[in-house]
Amino acid sequence: MRSPKLAALELRRFGRGKLPRAALVALLLLPLLYGALYLWSFWDPYGRLDRIPVALVNDDRGATADGKKLSAGDDITEGLRDSEVFDWHEVSAAQARAGVEDGTYYLSLTMPADFSRRIASSAGDSPETGALQVRTNDANNYIVGQISRTVFSEVRTAASTKASRSFLDKMFISFSDIHGATAEAADGADDLTGGIGKAEKGSKDLADGLKDAKKGSGKLSKGLKKLDSGAGDLQDGSQQVADGTQALADKVNGFAGNLGPFLEDNEKTIGDTAQLVADSAEVVDSHLETLVKTAPTAAEGAHTAADTLAAVYLARCEDQILADPACTDLKKARDSAADVATVADDVNTLITDQDGDLKTLRTHLGTLQEQAQALADHAPYLSEDLDDAVEKVNALNTGAAKVAKGAKKLHTGLGTADTGAGDLNEGVGRLKTGAEDLNGGMFKLVDGSGKLAGGLHDGAARIPDYDEDARDARTAVMADPVQLVSRDLHKAPNYGTGFAPYFIPLSLWVGAMVAYMLIAPMNRRALAAGASAWRIALAGWLPVVAIGVLQTTALMAVLHWAIGLEMARAAGTVGFLFLVTACFAALVQWLNARFGAAGRILVLALLMLQLTSAGGTYPVQTSPGFFNAIHPYLPMSYVVEALRRLITGGGLEPVGYACAVLVAFTAGALALTALSARRRQVWTLDRLHPELSL
């Protein structure tokens, strides 16, 4: 009898009676318990997070930043209430703590009292970090705690981004303020450069004017020195004349009564004395002429210098071209020059006021000279002219005293003028040196202010000046400079779809395992009839494959139409699962055929090894080394990888590779089952009396 017929006879047994039929139905529906029910139980848990009770505590008291009210806690609370993540319950801090502890709430989120103040401090002198406080309790549910960390990380990022936008917006506004202030400073530096340029020109004019003033004050000082020297000689000479005329008058008046006899006895002496008077009068007359000619010239020079300094002071200081120190020195020079001019005027006035006396003095000196000379000439005849001589000597004495007095005043005034002229010359010299230094400094200042203006203009050009739109754009980028651009090439729409490649082969393995609890791995009739080993192996394998195909069809129908599993390649997925069923049936058959009752334990152990090493939940690389080592040698590893590509999409290379691996496992398992069948055709004591029977 052929293997298909033997397989059909094996299946036909389930049609005999109600219990076998019920067993067959249960066998067909068993994979649904592992596949459909498991996947249905957590098909889309993230889509139902709004049913999870979570405590929300908002203790934030708010803050004020730049005159604006900041309520970060209220903003976050409003955003969370509007979201569909978690079932938020606004409670107090104590209620939240107790609720998380006793399981009323899975977790809690707290905005502390100083939350807004800390966020507002980012724009102040002492920035602080605002902290959202999360309390979880893994004793309630570990997975919820893991989910909350992801959700609250997004909340923290959003709050941080908002705080950063506020701070960065102020920073960009400060850039604009700095740009404007720098531009104003640059314009001011331009104005400063122009003003300093004018001041530099004025300081140069001042230096040139003081240079001329220095020359004039030097000439004035020299002229006054000469005048002073001449006035001294005049004073000495006039005093000598006054002394001589006084002595003469005293003698004449004292001895007038006895002069006649005396003159007769002293005619020669009188003649000599008269000759001396005539000579002295000539000297005084010559110096008096020099004084009269020089005084107006000196006064005019002094006035010229004083007027020049006054004009320079008015032009440079009244218009505030020069700095205050330079103006102070220039004012001193102007005042000194005015004093000298006053002294020169006094001297000139004195000479002018005494012009009548001087003329009289010159006349008297001339008369004195003539009379003295006449006296000297007529000394031998003095006794005859005694009365006339006494009168003339008295007149001469009076005039000589006046001349001596005027010469003394003139000498004193010229001495004062000479001292003032020296001080003026020295002061003008210092002013000239200072003006030259000032001009040099102003030249450097002009150059420096030009560089300052240029630098400020360059700086203003480099400082950004953002308008409101530019600030908003840059603030948005800098507050959240790195965006996660996620591109899912083949996205699983929900949690269940992602885990389907793991639970579907699990259910098919369990289906094959239970099937061989009801169906013998090797057909007893074929064994008894002495059929070939391969026919025996196929006869025990094909019924389970047929049942597996029905199991697969029922499972995938429920997953697709009842639960909603969408497959990128539905036909390919079902066809591949038929191959998986065939492979799993061959492996379970061999273990049961080779090891008997112990084989059922090995089937369960092999299932555990495959589940832990297939990488169905976490990547296998995250598992301990043992599971990484056995991963490539177990068929479910390839089944899971292939189903991912068939259900969610992607390249088919893993599918082709998995098919080759499954065909190899299937062929190898059937070969080993055939070998076990050959061994079973030989009866031994162990077969007659097995050590363990299940």
Secondary structure as UniProt FT lines:
FT   HELIX           3..12
FT   HELIX           13..15
FT   HELIX           18..34
FT   HELIX           36..41
FT   HELIX           45..51
FT   STRAND          53..58
FT   STRAND          63..65
FT   TURN            66..67
FT   STRAND          68..70
FT   HELIX           72..82
FT   STRAND          87..90
FT   HELIX           93..102
FT   STRAND          107..111
FT   TURN            113..114
FT   HELIX           115..120
FT   HELIX           121..123
FT   STRAND          133..136
FT   TURN            138..140
FT   HELIX           142..254
FT   TURN            255..258
FT   HELIX           259..265
FT   HELIX           267..316
FT   TURN            317..320
FT   HELIX           324..353
FT   HELIX           355..378
FT   HELIX           379..385
FT   HELIX           386..462
FT   HELIX           468..479
FT   TURN            489..490
FT   HELIX           495..518
FT   HELIX           524..529
FT   HELIX           533..557
FT   HELIX           558..563
FT   TURN            568..569
FT   HELIX           570..595
FT   HELIX           597..613
FT   HELIX           620..622
FT   HELIX           625..630
FT   HELIX           631..633
FT   HELIX           635..648
FT   HELIX           653..680
FT   HELIX           685..688
//
